[in-house]
Amino acid sequence: MTDRDIQEHYRLGFERERIRDGTSERLEFVRTWELLGRYLPRAPARVLDVGGGPGTYAIPLRAAGYEVELVDPVPLHVEQAGMGVVGDARSLPFADASADAVLLLGPLYHLVEAEDRLAALREARRVLKPGGVLATATISRLASTFDGFAQGYLADPRFAAMVEGDVLEGIHRNPEPDAHPEWFTTAYFHRPDELGGELEAAGFVVDAMLAVEGPASYRKEVDEWLADERREPALTAIRRVETDPAMLAVSSHLLTVARP
Ligand SMILES: C[S@@+](CC[C@H](N)C(=O)[O-])C[C@H]1O[C@@H](n2cnc3c(N)ncnc32)[C@H](O)[C@@H]1O
């Protein structure tokens, strides 16, 4: 079962607004889409979007010619995506060696227990064909510390106490989910080396670890740059340092590509 508070958080329906489908011009989407384009096999290929939410990537991938199936534990997301099934990353309703690519852009940061993340990774490995591609998204261990300054949330002692737990244990639990849904919901915040170890323990070989937002993390105003002449200089600057170890540690999101 997915944690009740994760279900409650996503039942609010913000996820569809947070990053819209292919029309989105948010940095997280633009960079993730760029990196998927670089590492996914060419269309038509079979992509399983596990934790696919409201179809943020599944919808444009399908439009790009991929055969996409989506799994998500939140019924509202499956409904909004207009495809897929309600399910859990730890037990996938797909045959062995049946996918060219698996996306885990959500489950690894919502499963707080290492054994559950391992179960999700083993399932991804089971359903991937030999030579298939896994793409995972994780959140930095330091994300709430940076966001606490960027958004001013650290002035609230309840947020400050939560950040201490995030940094020490990696386990993020929002003490005020109703009053402050913007503080996110139950999650696990990774350090890059730890993620590499988890992937290897599940039998994957890591191809690439990439900072998604890198130096532009925690700066919501950069989304606006994507609409004008500042777009290319911004994306070029981010790409230049996307594999820098310092960026891997601080970038809001990491996209990691691995193969069985
Ligand atoms: C922040 S959303 C990301 C959605 C989309 N993949 C994206 O990257 O924009 C995280 C998603 O992970 C899903 N999720 C949480 N726990 C999961 C689990 N155990 N198995 C599969 N998906 C899960 C949530 O329901 C939610 O749709």
The ligand as an SDF file (V2000), in Angstrom:
LIG
                    3D

 27 29  0  0  0  0  0  0  0  0999 V2000
    5.7680   14.1250   -8.2150 C   0  0  0  0  0  0  0  0  0  0  0  0
    4.8420   12.8730   -9.0570 S   0  0  0  0  0  0  0  0  0  0  0  0
    5.7610   12.7030  -10.5640 C   0  0  0  0  0  0  0  0  0  0  0  0
    4.9100   12.3330  -11.7350 C   0  0  0  0  0  0  0  0  0  0  0  0
    5.6620   12.1810  -13.0650 C   0  0  0  0  0  0  0  0  0  0  0  0
    6.3360   10.8970  -13.1460 N   0  0  0  0  0  0  0  0  0  0  0  0
    6.6740   13.2940  -13.2310 C   0  0  0  0  0  0  0  0  0  0  0  0
    7.8790   13.0090  -13.1720 O   0  0  0  0  0  0  0  0  0  0  0  0
    6.2800   14.4540  -13.4070 O   0  0  0  0  0  0  0  0  0  0  0  0
    5.2470   11.3560   -8.1970 C   0  0  0  0  0  0  0  0  0  0  0  0
    4.3750   10.1930   -8.6420 C   0  0  0  0  0  0  0  0  0  0  0  0
    4.8220    8.9780   -8.0320 O   0  0  0  0  0  0  0  0  0  0  0  0
    3.6850    8.1980   -7.7350 C   0  0  0  0  0  0  0  0  0  0  0  0
    4.0020    7.1700   -6.7250 N   0  0  0  0  0  0  0  0  0  0  0  0
    4.1240    7.3290   -5.3700 C   0  0  0  0  0  0  0  0  0  0  0  0
    4.3900    6.1480   -4.7830 N   0  0  0  0  0  0  0  0  0  0  0  0
    4.4460    5.2110   -5.7920 C   0  0  0  0  0  0  0  0  0  0  0  0
    4.6460    3.8020   -5.8300 C   0  0  0  0  0  0  0  0  0  0  0  0
    4.8680    3.1000   -4.7050 N   0  0  0  0  0  0  0  0  0  0  0  0
    4.5980    3.1840   -7.0210 N   0  0  0  0  0  0  0  0  0  0  0  0
    4.3860    3.8850   -8.1620 C   0  0  0  0  0  0  0  0  0  0  0  0
    4.1810    5.2190   -8.1870 N   0  0  0  0  0  0  0  0  0  0  0  0
    4.2090    5.8810   -7.0180 C   0  0  0  0  0  0  0  0  0  0  0  0
    2.6840    9.2380   -7.2440 C   0  0  0  0  0  0  0  0  0  0  0  0
    1.3580    8.7670   -7.2480 O   0  0  0  0  0  0  0  0  0  0  0  0
    2.9210   10.3760   -8.2360 C   0  0  0  0  0  0  0  0  0  0  0  0
    2.0860   10.2700   -9.3640 O   0  0  0  0  0  0  0  0  0  0  0  0
  1  2  1  0
  2  3  1  0
  2 10  1  0
  3  4  1  0
  4  5  1  0
  5  6  1  0
  5  7  1  0
  7  8  2  0
  7  9  1  0
 10 11  1  0
 11 12  1  0
 11 26  1  0
 12 13  1  0
 13 14  1  0
 13 24  1  0
 14 15  1  0
 14 23  1  0
 15 16  2  0
 16 17  1  0
 17 18  1  0
 17 23  2  0
 18 19  1  0
 18 20  2  0
 20 21  1  0
 21 22  2  0
 22 23  1  0
 24 25  1  0
 24 26  1  0
 26 27  1  0
M  CHG  2   2   1   9  -1
M  END
$$$$
